[in-house]
């Protein structure tokens, strides 16, 4: 569990480094049947920022937690990028898609922590 928390912290730092907005962590560890232990959700404002956020998460997770993603879905110019670390799922959305999917509310029984914007 400590390794998972280290990974979550690294992911959040990576998102903050590239000015990710509205970052939240979703602790699913106490929910039976959850697909992972944590989700980290944020948004970017342009395709270029989405790409920078994805790269930064990858760099910070590898450097600070020694983790590489199992898979990355989405990609260049996608309105959503999902990064799967097994115990941690990272979702990076454009604002419109984040509002539409509203995945924080799917896990309303979990512990949701808002991370202040880094500015």
Secondary structure as UniProt FT lines:
FT   HELIX           2..17
FT   TURN            18..19
FT   STRAND          21..27
FT   TURN            29..30
FT   TURN            32..33
FT   STRAND          38..44
FT   HELIX           47..65
FT   STRAND          71..73
FT   TURN            76..77
FT   STRAND          80..84
FT   STRAND          88..94
FT   HELIX           95..101
FT   HELIX           103..106
FT   TURN            107..109
FT   STRAND          111..114
//
